[in-house]
């Protein structure tokens, strides 16, 4: 092997080591067409891998060194707040072939966005993406403005290998959330006062009944309260991961 080849091997090995050192929790979900690997980076930030594709959700550089993470085939941005839209992190995982889906406000802050409005549907490779409204019903700023007004944010349902994964974004238990059907895996936010209480999450889960429920972006909210609220609820498995 020549010097250039040796250097490339060392760089790749170094990146793999750095990724491993970050010690993110992972789960593997079996689908009809292979394994879906979920990496829980933290907060509202996820990475999914399936069939050779890498999907990043709301990459945020405060949680990971994105220079060491796999390049994205698809990036999903739920909304324009700084802990969800980090242009520096995105620049480290995007290349010429990366598709980026986001809202109109995301597109105003970042070039190269394929805008998805609430209710729209896209196909990216062998994935199907649906945009679900993400907004507050109850929790508001002192001036009466919702923390997340209707129409500004998306959740996303990603159909991958026949499995439907719902990443709700910053939202409360809206009618659109509770109307979802056939959800295999759901990520529902629970950070107060900006999104849902454990009671709201439990209410939504009982309505659309995901097979696996991950509370995420939960800050200091007590996840044990959600576990207790859904205790004995058949068909809904609550999994707690490091997603503060």
DRENDRENZA-132938 format. One line per 8 residues: number of its first residue (from 1); their letters; for each residue z, x, y of N, C-alpha, C, O. Coordinates in Angstrom, 2 decimals. Layout:
NUM) A) Z/X/Y/Z/X/Y/Z/X/Y/Z/X/Y | ...
This chain:
1) XXXXXXXX) 0.00/0.85/-1.21/0.00/0.00/0.00/0.00/0.88/1.25/0.75/1.85/1.32 | -0.85/0.54/2.24/-0.89/1.35/3.45/0.26/1.02/4.38/1.06/0.13/4.12 | 0.34/1.77/5.49/1.46/1.60/6.41/1.49/0.21/7.04/2.55/-0.38/7.21 | 0.29/-0.31/7.38/0.24/-1.66/7.99/0.73/-2.70/7.01/1.51/-3.58/7.37 | 0.26/-2.60/5.74/0.70/-3.55/4.73/2.20/-3.48/4.52/2.86/-4.51/4.39 | 2.73/-2.26/4.48/4.18/-2.10/4.31/4.95/-2.71/5.47/5.99/-3.34/5.28 | 4.42/-2.54/6.68/5.08/-3.09/7.86/5.12/-4.62/7.80/6.13/-5.23/8.12 | 3.99/-5.23/7.39/3.93/-6.69/7.31/4.94/-7.21/6.29/5.64/-8.19/6.53
9) XXXXXXXX) 5.01/-6.54/5.14/5.98/-6.94/4.11/7.40/-6.87/4.64/8.20/-7.78/4.41 | 7.71/-5.80/5.37/9.05/-5.65/5.93/9.36/-6.73/6.94/10.48/-7.25/6.97 | 8.39/-7.08/7.79/8.59/-8.12/8.80/8.85/-9.46/8.13/9.79/-10.17/8.50 | 8.01/-9.82/7.14/8.18/-11.10/6.45/9.52/-11.14/5.73/10.23/-12.15/5.78 | 9.87/-10.05/5.07/11.17/-10.00/4.38/12.31/-10.13/5.36/13.31/-10.80/5.08 | 12.18/-9.49/6.52/13.22/-9.57/7.55/13.39/-10.97/8.07/14.51/-11.42/8.30 | 12.26/-11.69/8.26/12.33/-13.06/8.73/12.99/-13.95/7.69/13.81/-14.80/8.03 | 12.63/-13.75/6.42/13.23/-14.55/5.35/14.73/-14.30/5.29/15.51/-15.24/5.10
17) XXXXXXXX) 15.15/-13.03/5.45/16.58/-12.70/5.44/17.29/-13.36/6.61/18.39/-13.90/6.46 | 16.67/-13.32/7.80/17.29/-13.92/8.99/17.44/-15.43/8.81/18.46/-16.00/9.19 | 16.42/-16.06/8.22/16.49/-17.50/7.95/17.65/-17.80/7.01/18.42/-18.73/7.23 | 17.75/-16.99/5.94/18.82/-17.21/4.97/20.19/-17.02/5.60/21.14/-17.73/5.27 | 20.29/-16.05/6.52/21.57/-15.77/7.16/22.06/-16.92/8.02/23.25/-17.01/8.31 | 21.16/-17.79/8.45/21.57/-18.91/9.28/22.29/-19.99/8.47/22.99/-20.83/9.04 | 22.13/-19.98/7.15/22.94/-20.78/6.23/22.91/-22.27/6.55/23.96/-22.90/6.68 | 21.73/-22.82/6.67/21.60/-24.25/6.86/21.76/-24.96/5.52/21.32/-24.46/4.49
25) XXXXXXXX) 22.39/-26.13/5.55/22.45/-26.96/4.35/21.08/-27.54/4.06/20.30/-27.81/4.98 | 20.78/-27.74/2.79/19.52/-28.35/2.38/19.76/-29.36/1.27/20.69/-29.23/0.48 | 18.92/-30.36/1.23/18.87/-31.31/0.11/17.43/-31.41/-0.36/16.50/-31.18/0.42 | 17.25/-31.75/-1.61/15.92/-32.01/-2.15/15.85/-33.46/-2.60/16.66/-33.92/-3.41 | 14.88/-34.18/-2.06/14.66/-35.59/-2.40/13.43/-35.67/-3.29/12.37/-35.17/-2.93 | 13.57/-36.28/-4.44/12.43/-36.43/-5.34/11.57/-37.60/-4.90/12.07/-38.71/-4.69 | 10.27/-37.36/-4.77/9.32/-38.42/-4.46/8.35/-38.57/-5.63/8.41/-37.81/-6.60 | 7.47/-39.55/-5.54/6.48/-39.78/-6.60/5.49/-38.64/-6.71/4.83/-38.47/-7.74
33) XXXXXXXX) 5.38/-37.84/-5.65/4.36/-36.79/-5.62/4.94/-35.40/-5.42/4.25/-34.49/-4.96 | 6.21/-35.24/-5.74/6.81/-33.92/-5.62/8.10/-33.95/-4.81/8.53/-35.00/-4.34 | 8.70/-32.79/-4.65/9.99/-32.67/-3.97/9.81/-32.59/-2.46/8.93/-31.90/-1.95 | 10.67/-33.30/-1.76/10.79/-33.22/-0.31/12.07/-32.45/-0.01/13.16/-32.87/-0.40 | 11.93/-31.33/0.68/13.08/-30.50/1.01/13.51/-30.78/2.45/12.71/-30.65/3.38 | 14.76/-31.15/2.63/15.34/-31.42/3.94/16.26/-30.27/4.32/17.14/-29.89/3.55 | 16.07/-29.72/5.51/16.95/-28.68/6.03/17.67/-29.22/7.25/17.03/-29.65/8.21 | 19.00/-29.21/7.21/19.82/-29.80/8.25/20.20/-28.71/9.25/21.18/-27.99/9.06
41) XXXXXXXX) 19.43/-28.59/10.31/19.67/-27.52/11.28/20.84/-27.87/12.19/21.59/-26.98/12.60 | 21.01/-29.16/12.51/22.16/-29.58/13.30/21.77/-30.52/14.41/20.60/-30.61/14.79 | 22.80/-31.24/14.95/22.55/-32.12/16.10/21.48/-33.15/15.72/21.65/-33.87/14.73 | 20.38/-33.23/16.48/19.28/-34.12/16.11/18.11/-33.36/15.51/16.99/-33.87/15.50 | 18.35/-32.16/15.00/17.29/-31.23/14.63/17.20/-31.06/13.12/18.19/-30.77/12.45 | 15.99/-31.24/12.60/15.74/-31.18/11.17/14.49/-30.37/10.88/13.66/-30.14/11.76 | 14.36/-29.95/9.63/13.10/-29.42/9.14/12.85/-30.03/7.76/13.76/-30.13/6.94 | 11.60/-30.43/7.52/11.23/-30.99/6.24/10.04/-30.22/5.68/9.16/-29.80/6.43
49) XXXXXXXX) 10.03/-30.04/4.36/8.93/-29.34/3.70/8.47/-30.17/2.51/9.27/-30.63/1.69 | 7.14/-30.34/2.43/6.58/-31.13/1.34/5.13/-30.73/1.11/4.34/-30.69/2.05 | 4.79/-30.43/-0.12/3.41/-30.18/-0.47/2.73/-29.11/0.36/1.54/-29.21/0.66 | 3.49/-28.09/0.74/2.93/-27.02/1.55/2.94/-27.28/3.04/2.55/-26.42/3.82 | 3.38/-28.48/3.46/3.48/-28.80/4.88/4.91/-28.59/5.38/5.87/-28.83/4.65 | 5.03/-28.15/6.62/6.33/-27.97/7.28/6.37/-28.89/8.49/5.50/-28.84/9.35 | 7.42/-29.74/8.54/7.60/-30.67/9.65/8.91/-30.34/10.35/9.96/-30.33/9.72 | 8.85/-30.06/11.63/10.04/-29.83/12.44/10.30/-31.06/13.30/9.37/-31.65/13.86
57) XXXXXXXX) 11.57/-31.45/13.42/11.97/-32.60/14.24/12.91/-32.11/15.34/13.95/-31.52/15.06 | 12.53/-32.37/16.59/13.34/-32.02/17.75/13.92/-30.60/17.67/15.13/-30.42/17.75 | 13.06/-29.58/17.51/13.57/-28.21/17.44/14.32/-27.82/18.70/13.88/-28.09/19.81 | 15.48/-27.17/18.52/16.34/-26.82/19.65/16.86/-25.40/19.44/17.55/-25.13/18.46 | 16.53/-24.52/20.34/16.82/-23.12/20.19/18.29/-22.75/20.22/18.65/-21.63/19.84 | 19.16/-23.65/20.67/20.59/-23.36/20.64/21.16/-23.39/19.23/22.27/-22.92/18.98 | 20.40/-23.96/18.31/20.89/-24.14/16.95/20.30/-23.16/15.95/20.88/-22.95/14.88 | 19.16/-22.57/16.27/18.47/-21.72/15.30/17.59/-20.71/16.03/17.18/-20.93/17.17
65) XXXXXXXX) 17.32/-19.63/15.35/16.35/-18.65/15.84/14.99/-19.06/15.31/14.64/-18.75/14.17 | 14.24/-19.75/16.12/12.96/-20.30/15.65/11.90/-19.25/15.39/10.88/-19.54/14.77 | 12.12/-18.04/15.86/11.19/-16.96/15.54/11.23/-16.63/14.05/10.29/-16.04/13.52 | 12.32/-17.01/13.36/12.47/-16.71/11.94/12.15/-17.90/11.04/12.16/-17.76/9.82 | 11.88/-19.05/11.61/11.64/-20.25/10.81/10.14/-20.43/10.54/9.31/-19.89/11.26 | 9.81/-21.18/9.50/8.39/-21.37/9.17/7.63/-22.06/10.30/8.17/-22.92/11.00 | 6.38/-21.68/10.46/5.51/-22.33/11.44/5.32/-23.80/11.06/5.36/-24.16/9.88 | 5.13/-24.63/12.07/5.04/-26.07/11.86/3.60/-26.52/11.65/2.69/-26.09/12.36
73) XXXXXXXX) 3.41/-27.39/10.68/2.17/-28.16/10.60/2.26/-29.38/11.49/1.27/-29.85/12.05 | 3.49/-29.90/11.63/3.74/-31.09/12.45/5.09/-30.94/13.13/6.07/-30.54/12.50 | 5.14/-31.27/14.43/6.40/-31.33/15.18/6.54/-32.74/15.72/5.63/-33.27/16.35 | 7.69/-33.34/15.48/8.00/-34.68/16.00/9.06/-34.54/17.08/10.12/-33.96/16.85 | 8.76/-35.07/18.27/9.71/-35.04/19.39/10.08/-36.49/19.70/9.22/-37.30/20.04 | 11.37/-36.80/19.60/11.79/-38.19/19.79/11.82/-38.62/21.26/11.47/-39.75/21.59 | 12.24/-37.68/22.14/12.28/-38.03/23.57/12.44/-36.75/24.40/12.50/-35.65/23.86 | 12.52/-36.93/25.71/12.36/-35.81/26.64/13.67/-35.12/27.04/13.62/-34.17/27.81
81) XXXXXXXX) 14.81/-35.54/26.56/16.06/-34.89/26.93/16.08/-33.46/26.39/15.48/-33.16/25.36 | 16.77/-32.57/27.11/16.69/-31.14/26.84/17.17/-30.71/25.47/16.74/-29.67/24.98 | 18.06/-31.49/24.84/18.53/-31.13/23.49/17.59/-31.66/22.41/17.87/-31.52/21.22 | 16.48/-32.25/22.83/15.46/-32.72/21.89/14.08/-32.14/22.20/13.24/-32.01/21.31 | 13.87/-31.81/23.45/12.60/-31.22/23.87/12.88/-29.81/24.41/13.32/-29.65/25.54 | 12.62/-28.82/23.59/12.86/-27.42/23.93/11.53/-26.68/23.79/11.12/-26.32/22.69 | 10.88/-26.47/24.91/9.53/-25.88/24.88/9.55/-24.45/24.32/8.60/-24.04/23.67 | 10.63/-23.70/24.58/10.71/-22.34/24.07/10.77/-22.32/22.54/10.09/-21.53/21.89
89) XXXXXXXX) 11.59/-23.21/21.97/11.67/-23.30/20.50/10.34/-23.74/19.92/9.88/-23.21/18.91 | 9.72/-24.71/20.57/8.43/-25.20/20.08/7.38/-24.10/20.09/6.58/-24.01/19.16 | 7.39/-23.26/21.13/6.38/-22.21/21.24/6.47/-21.21/20.08/5.48/-20.57/19.75 | 7.64/-21.08/19.48/7.84/-20.11/18.41/7.38/-20.63/17.05/7.19/-19.84/16.12 | 7.19/-21.95/16.93/6.80/-22.50/15.62/5.45/-23.20/15.65/4.99/-23.70/14.62 | 4.81/-23.26/16.81/3.49/-23.91/16.87/2.40/-22.85/16.82/2.58/-21.72/17.26 | 1.26/-23.25/16.28/0.06/-22.42/16.36/-1.12/-23.34/16.61/-0.93/-24.52/16.93 | -2.33/-22.84/16.46/-3.51/-23.63/16.82/-3.64/-24.89/15.97/-4.20/-25.89/16.43
97) XXXXXXXX) -3.13/-24.86/14.76/-3.27/-26.02/13.88/-2.11/-26.98/13.89/-2.12/-27.96/13.15 | -1.09/-26.74/14.73/0.10/-27.59/14.75/-0.16/-28.89/15.49/-0.63/-28.88/16.63 | 0.14/-30.01/14.85/0.09/-31.32/15.50/1.48/-31.61/16.08/2.49/-31.39/15.42 | 1.52/-32.10/17.32/2.79/-32.44/17.95/2.71/-33.88/18.44/1.84/-34.23/19.24 | 3.61/-34.71/17.95/3.69/-36.11/18.35/4.92/-36.32/19.22/6.00/-35.82/18.91 | 4.74/-37.06/20.30/5.86/-37.32/21.21/5.53/-38.49/22.12/4.46/-39.10/22.03 | 6.46/-38.79/23.00/6.32/-39.91/23.92/5.55/-39.50/25.18/5.21/-38.33/25.36 | 5.29/-40.47/26.02/4.60/-40.19/27.28/5.42/-39.23/28.16/4.85/-38.34/28.79
105) XXXXXXXX) 6.73/-39.41/28.20/7.56/-38.52/29.01/7.61/-37.12/28.42/7.71/-36.14/29.16 | 7.54/-37.00/27.11/7.43/-35.68/26.49/6.12/-35.01/26.93/6.10/-33.83/27.25 | 5.04/-35.78/26.93/3.73/-35.24/27.30/3.68/-34.77/28.75/2.89/-33.88/29.08 | 4.50/-35.34/29.61/4.55/-34.90/31.00/5.23/-33.54/31.15/5.06/-32.85/32.15 | 6.00/-33.16/30.12/6.75/-31.90/30.17/6.21/-30.82/29.25/6.65/-29.67/29.31 | 5.26/-31.18/28.38/4.76/-30.23/27.40/3.30/-30.52/27.10/2.94/-31.65/26.78 | 2.46/-29.51/27.22/1.03/-29.69/26.96/0.75/-29.81/25.47/1.52/-29.32/24.64 | -0.35/-30.46/25.15/-0.82/-30.53/23.77/-0.14/-31.58/22.92/-0.14/-31.48/21.70
113) XXXXXXXX) 0.44/-32.59/23.56/1.13/-33.66/22.85/0.16/-34.80/22.52/-0.60/-35.24/23.39 | 0.19/-35.27/21.29/-0.48/-36.50/20.92/0.52/-37.63/21.16/1.48/-37.77/20.40 | 0.30/-38.42/22.19/1.28/-39.44/22.59/1.31/-40.58/21.59/0.27/-41.14/21.22 | 2.52/-40.93/21.16/2.74/-42.12/20.34/3.65/-43.06/21.09/4.75/-42.70/21.51 | 3.19/-44.27/21.26/3.99/-45.30/21.90/4.71/-46.11/20.83/4.31/-46.12/19.66 | 5.77/-46.78/21.24/6.52/-47.60/20.30/5.58/-48.52/19.52/4.75/-49.22/20.11 | 5.72/-48.51/18.20/4.93/-49.39/17.36/3.62/-48.81/16.87/2.95/-49.42/16.03 | 3.23/-47.62/17.37/1.97/-47.03/16.95/2.11/-46.27/15.63/3.21/-45.96/15.18
121) XXXXXXXX) 0.96/-45.99/15.01/0.90/-45.36/13.69/-0.12/-44.23/13.73/-1.17/-44.36/14.35 | 0.18/-43.11/13.06/-0.73/-41.97/12.96/-0.74/-41.46/11.52/0.20/-41.66/10.76 | -1.83/-40.79/11.18/-1.90/-40.06/9.93/-2.09/-38.59/10.25/-2.97/-38.22/11.03 | -1.27/-37.75/9.66/-1.37/-36.30/9.83/-1.39/-35.70/8.43/-0.38/-35.70/7.74 | -2.55/-35.18/8.02/-2.67/-34.71/6.65/-2.41/-35.85/5.70/-3.00/-36.92/5.82 | -1.51/-35.62/4.74/-1.18/-36.68/3.78/0.08/-37.45/4.19/0.67/-38.14/3.37 | 0.47/-37.32/5.45/1.63/-38.05/5.96/1.20/-39.25/6.81/0.16/-39.21/7.47 | 1.99/-40.29/6.78/1.81/-41.43/7.68/3.04/-41.50/8.57/4.17/-41.49/8.09
129) XXXXXXXX) 2.81/-41.57/9.90/3.90/-41.58/10.88/3.87/-42.90/11.64/2.82/-43.30/12.14 | 5.01/-43.57/11.72/5.14/-44.79/12.51/6.22/-44.56/13.57/7.28/-44.02/13.28 | 5.93/-44.99/14.81/6.88/-44.84/15.92/7.70/-46.11/16.08/7.14/-47.19/16.29 | 9.01/-45.98/15.99/9.94/-47.11/16.11/10.67/-46.99/17.45/11.13/-45.90/17.79 | 10.79/-48.07/18.21/11.52/-47.98/19.49/12.93/-47.44/19.29/13.61/-47.78/18.32 | 13.35/-46.59/20.23/14.69/-46.00/20.22/15.30/-46.21/21.60/14.79/-45.67/22.59 | 16.39/-46.98/21.69/16.95/-47.31/23.00/18.36/-47.86/22.87/18.80/-48.23/21.78 | 19.07/-47.91/23.99/20.42/-48.46/24.04/20.41/-49.95/24.34/19.59/-50.45/25.12
137) XXXXXXXX) 21.32/-50.64/23.71/21.59/-52.04/24.01/22.89/-52.21/24.79/22.99/-53.09/25.64 | 23.86/-51.36/24.51/25.22/-51.52/25.03/25.64/-50.35/25.92/26.10/-50.56/27.04 | 25.49/-49.14/25.44/26.03/-47.98/26.13/25.16/-47.60/27.33/23.95/-47.41/27.20 | 25.82/-47.49/28.50/25.09/-47.26/29.75/25.80/-46.22/30.61/26.97/-45.91/30.42 | 25.04/-45.70/31.57/25.60/-44.78/32.57/26.42/-45.58/33.58/26.32/-46.81/33.61 | 27.23/-44.91/34.41/28.03/-45.63/35.41/27.21/-46.52/36.34/27.72/-47.51/36.86 | 25.94/-46.17/36.56/25.09/-46.99/37.44/24.47/-48.18/36.74/23.69/-48.93/37.34 | 24.82/-48.38/35.47/24.30/-49.52/34.72/23.01/-49.25/33.97/22.53/-50.11/33.24
145) XXXXXXXX) 22.43/-48.06/34.15/21.21/-47.69/33.45/21.53/-47.26/32.02/22.45/-46.46/31.81 | 20.81/-47.78/31.03/21.05/-47.32/29.65/20.84/-45.82/29.53/20.00/-45.24/30.22 | 21.61/-45.18/28.65/21.39/-43.75/28.42/19.97/-43.48/27.95/19.38/-42.45/28.26 | 19.44/-44.42/27.18/18.07/-44.30/26.66/17.37/-45.65/26.85/17.50/-46.54/26.02 | 16.63/-45.80/27.97/15.97/-47.08/28.25/14.89/-47.40/27.22/14.28/-46.50/26.64 | 14.67/-48.66/27.02/13.64/-49.10/26.07/12.27/-48.63/26.53/11.93/-48.72/27.71 | 11.49/-48.12/25.59/10.14/-47.67/25.88/10.01/-46.18/26.12/8.90/-45.65/26.12 | 11.15/-45.48/26.32/11.09/-44.05/26.61/11.20/-43.17/25.38/10.74/-42.03/25.40
153) XXXXXXXX) 11.79/-43.68/24.31/12.03/-42.85/23.13/11.45/-43.45/21.87/11.25/-44.65/21.76 | 11.20/-42.57/20.91/10.74/-42.98/19.58/11.73/-42.56/18.52/12.37/-41.51/18.61 | 11.85/-43.40/17.50/12.25/-42.93/16.18/10.96/-42.81/15.39/9.92/-43.30/15.83 | 11.02/-42.18/14.23/9.82/-42.03/13.42/10.12/-42.36/11.97/11.11/-41.91/11.40 | 9.24/-43.17/11.37/9.25/-43.35/9.93/8.11/-42.50/9.38/6.94/-42.72/9.69 | 8.47/-41.52/8.56/7.49/-40.62/7.96/7.36/-40.99/6.49/8.33/-40.91/5.73 | 6.17/-41.40/6.09/5.91/-41.69/4.68/5.33/-40.45/4.05/4.25/-39.99/4.42 | 6.06/-39.90/3.08/5.70/-38.63/2.47/5.88/-38.75/0.96/6.98/-39.01/0.48
161) XXXXXXXX) 4.80/-38.56/0.22/4.87/-38.66/-1.23/5.30/-40.02/-1.72/5.86/-40.14/-2.81 | 5.06/-41.05/-0.92/5.49/-42.40/-1.27/6.88/-42.75/-0.79/7.27/-43.92/-0.83 | 7.66/-41.76/-0.34/9.00/-42.01/0.19/8.94/-42.24/1.69/8.14/-41.63/2.39 | 9.79/-43.13/2.17/9.83/-43.45/3.60/11.12/-42.89/4.21/12.22/-43.29/3.83 | 10.94/-41.96/5.16/12.06/-41.29/5.81/12.10/-41.74/7.26/11.14/-41.55/8.01 | 13.21/-42.33/7.66/13.39/-42.87/9.01/14.31/-41.94/9.80/15.48/-41.79/9.47 | 13.76/-41.31/10.83/14.52/-40.46/11.74/14.63/-41.23/13.04/13.65/-41.34/13.78 | 15.81/-41.77/13.33/15.91/-42.83/14.34/15.87/-42.35/15.78/15.60/-43.16/16.67
169) XXXXXXXX) 16.12/-41.05/16.05/16.20/-40.62/17.44/17.47/-41.12/18.09/18.39/-41.55/17.41 | 17.52/-41.08/19.43/18.70/-41.54/20.16/18.56/-43.02/20.43/17.74/-43.44/21.25 | 19.37/-43.81/19.74/19.19/-45.26/19.76/20.47/-45.94/19.33/21.41/-45.31/18.84 | 20.49/-47.25/19.52/21.55/-48.08/18.94/20.93/-48.94/17.83/19.77/-48.76/17.47 | 21.71/-49.87/17.31/21.27/-50.71/16.19/20.41/-51.86/16.70/20.84/-53.01/16.75 | 19.20/-51.52/17.07/18.26/-52.45/17.69/17.67/-53.40/16.66/17.73/-53.13/15.46 | 17.09/-54.51/17.12/16.38/-55.40/16.18/15.27/-54.69/15.42/15.03/-54.97/14.25 | 14.57/-53.75/16.10/13.47/-53.03/15.44/13.99/-52.14/14.32/13.34/-51.99/13.28
177) XXXXXXXX) 15.15/-51.54/14.53/15.76/-50.74/13.46/16.15/-51.62/12.29/15.86/-51.30/11.14 | 16.80/-52.72/12.58/17.32/-53.58/11.52/16.21/-54.30/10.76/16.44/-54.85/9.68 | 15.00/-54.29/11.32/13.86/-54.92/10.66/13.09/-53.97/9.74/12.13/-54.39/9.09 | 13.49/-52.69/9.69/12.78/-51.75/8.84/12.90/-52.16/7.37/13.87/-52.79/6.95 | 11.88/-51.80/6.60/11.84/-52.18/5.19/11.47/-50.97/4.33/10.69/-50.11/4.75 | 12.02/-50.93/3.14/11.64/-49.92/2.16/11.99/-48.50/2.56/11.28/-47.56/2.20 | 13.08/-48.33/3.29/13.47/-46.98/3.74/14.27/-46.28/2.63/15.28/-46.79/2.16 | 13.78/-45.12/2.24/14.46/-44.34/1.21/15.55/-43.44/1.79/16.63/-43.31/1.21
185) XXXXXXXX) 15.25/-42.82/2.93/16.19/-41.92/3.59/16.24/-42.26/5.07/15.20/-42.39/5.71 | 17.45/-42.41/5.62/17.58/-42.73/7.05/18.53/-41.74/7.71/19.60/-41.43/7.19 | 18.12/-41.27/8.88/18.97/-40.47/9.76/19.31/-41.32/10.97/18.43/-41.65/11.77 | 20.59/-41.68/11.11/21.02/-42.56/12.20/22.04/-41.83/13.07/22.99/-41.24/12.56 | 21.84/-41.86/14.41/22.71/-41.10/15.31/24.04/-41.81/15.55/24.12/-43.03/15.51 | 25.07/-41.02/15.80/26.41/-41.60/15.93/27.25/-40.81/16.93/28.44/-40.60/16.72 | 26.63/-40.36/18.02/27.38/-39.59/19.03/27.71/-40.48/20.22/26.83/-41.06/20.85 | 28.98/-40.58/20.51/29.45/-41.46/21.58/29.63/-40.68/22.88/30.04/-39.52/22.85
193) XXXXXXXX) 29.31/-41.32/24.02/28.95/-42.74/24.17/27.44/-42.98/24.18/27.01/-44.06/24.58 | 26.65/-42.02/23.76/25.21/-42.09/24.02/24.43/-42.94/23.01/23.39/-43.51/23.36 | 24.91/-43.03/21.78/24.17/-43.79/20.78/25.09/-44.80/20.09/25.59/-45.72/20.74 | 25.33/-44.63/18.77/26.03/-45.68/18.04/27.46/-45.33/17.64/27.78/-44.16/17.41 | 28.29/-46.35/17.57/29.59/-46.24/16.93/29.38/-46.29/15.41/28.31/-46.71/14.96 | 30.37/-45.88/14.63/30.26/-46.05/13.18/30.02/-47.51/12.79/29.32/-47.79/11.82 | 30.61/-48.43/13.54/30.42/-49.85/13.24/28.96/-50.26/13.44/28.42/-51.05/12.67 | 28.33/-49.73/14.49/26.92/-50.03/14.73/26.03/-49.47/13.63/25.10/-50.13/13.16
201) XXXXXXXX) 26.33/-48.23/13.21/25.55/-47.62/12.13/25.70/-48.43/10.84/24.72/-48.67/10.15 | 26.92/-48.83/10.53/27.15/-49.63/9.32/26.43/-50.97/9.41/25.86/-51.43/8.42 | 26.45/-51.59/10.58/25.75/-52.86/10.77/24.25/-52.69/10.50/23.65/-53.51/9.80 | 23.66/-51.64/11.05/22.23/-51.41/10.84/21.93/-51.11/9.38/20.97/-51.64/8.82 | 22.75/-50.27/8.76/22.52/-49.90/7.36/22.59/-51.11/6.44/21.80/-51.23/5.50 | 23.51/-52.01/6.72/23.62/-53.22/5.89/22.41/-54.13/6.09/22.07/-54.92/5.20 | 21.77/-54.02/7.24/20.60/-54.87/7.52/19.35/-54.35/6.82/18.64/-55.12/6.18 | 19.05/-53.02/6.94/17.79/-52.55/6.37/17.95/-51.74/5.09/16.97/-51.39/4.44
209) XXXXXXXX) 19.19/-51.42/4.73/19.58/-50.92/3.43/18.79/-49.68/2.96/18.06/-49.76/1.98 | 18.95/-48.56/3.65/18.34/-47.32/3.16/19.03/-46.87/1.88/20.23/-47.09/1.70 | 18.27/-46.24/1.00/18.88/-45.75/-0.24/19.85/-44.61/0.03/20.92/-44.53/-0.58 | 19.47/-43.72/0.95/20.33/-42.60/1.35/20.48/-42.64/2.87/19.49/-42.73/3.59 | 21.71/-42.58/3.33/21.99/-42.61/4.78/22.69/-41.32/5.19/23.76/-40.98/4.68 | 22.06/-40.61/6.13/22.67/-39.45/6.75/23.03/-39.81/8.20/22.12/-40.03/9.00 | 24.31/-39.88/8.56/24.60/-39.91/9.99/24.24/-38.54/10.56/24.52/-37.51/9.94 | 23.61/-38.52/11.73/23.28/-37.23/12.32/23.52/-37.28/13.81/23.77/-38.35/14.37
217) XXXXXXXX) 23.44/-36.10/14.47/23.67/-36.05/15.92/24.97/-36.79/16.24/25.01/-37.63/17.14 | 26.05/-36.46/15.47/27.26/-37.28/15.59/28.39/-36.65/16.41/29.44/-37.27/16.58 | 28.18/-35.44/16.93/29.19/-34.88/17.83/30.57/-34.89/17.21/30.77/-34.39/16.10 | 31.53/-35.45/17.95/32.91/-35.51/17.49/33.27/-36.85/16.85/34.44/-37.09/16.53 | 32.31/-37.72/16.66/32.58/-39.02/16.04/33.03/-38.82/14.60/32.48/-37.97/13.89 | 34.01/-39.59/14.17/34.60/-39.45/12.84/33.66/-40.04/11.78/33.50/-41.25/11.69 | 33.03/-39.17/10.99/32.11/-39.64/9.95/32.86/-40.36/8.82/32.27/-41.18/8.11 | 34.16/-40.06/8.66/34.94/-40.74/7.62/35.01/-42.24/7.87/35.10/-43.04/6.94
225) XXXXXXXX) 34.96/-42.62/9.14/35.00/-44.05/9.47/33.76/-44.75/8.92/33.86/-45.86/8.41 | 32.61/-44.12/9.03/31.38/-44.71/8.48/31.45/-44.81/6.96/31.08/-45.82/6.38 | 31.94/-43.75/6.34/32.08/-43.77/4.88/32.95/-44.94/4.45/32.63/-45.64/3.49 | 34.05/-45.16/5.17/34.96/-46.25/4.83/34.29/-47.61/5.04/34.46/-48.51/4.22 | 33.54/-47.75/6.12/32.87/-49.03/6.42/31.84/-49.41/5.36/31.60/-50.59/5.11 | 31.22/-48.39/4.75/30.18/-48.66/3.75/30.67/-48.45/2.32/29.88/-48.49/1.38 | 31.95/-48.24/2.17/32.52/-48.06/0.84/32.27/-49.31/-0.01/32.56/-50.43/0.41 | 31.74/-49.11/-1.20/31.48/-50.23/-2.09/30.19/-50.96/-1.80/29.87/-51.94/-2.47
233) XXXXXXXX) 29.44/-50.51/-0.78/28.16/-51.13/-0.45/27.10/-50.61/-1.43/26.60/-49.50/-1.26 | 26.77/-51.39/-2.42/25.89/-50.93/-3.49/24.48/-50.67/-2.96/23.94/-51.42/-2.15 | 23.91/-49.58/-3.44/22.53/-49.26/-3.08/22.38/-48.41/-1.84/21.26/-48.04/-1.49 | 23.50/-48.09/-1.15/23.45/-47.23/0.04/24.37/-46.04/-0.22/25.59/-46.19/-0.30 | 23.78/-44.86/-0.34/24.55/-43.64/-0.53/24.70/-42.93/0.80/23.70/-42.53/1.40 | 25.93/-42.76/1.27/26.18/-42.05/2.52/26.40/-40.58/2.22/27.26/-40.22/1.41 | 25.61/-39.74/2.88/25.75/-38.29/2.72/26.10/-37.67/4.07/25.43/-37.92/5.07 | 27.15/-36.87/4.09/27.59/-36.21/5.31/27.17/-34.74/5.26/27.51/-34.02/4.33
241) XXXX) 26.42/-34.32/6.28/26.00/-32.93/6.38/26.39/-32.40/7.77/26.83/-33.17/8.62 | 26.23/-31.11/7.99/26.62/-30.50/9.27/25.58/-30.82/10.35/24.67/-30.03/10.59 | 25.72/-31.97/10.97/24.74/-32.45/11.94/25.41/-32.89/13.24/25.07/-33.93/13.80 | 26.37/-32.08/13.73/27.08/-32.42/14.97/26.13/-32.35/16.16/26.53/-32.60/17.29
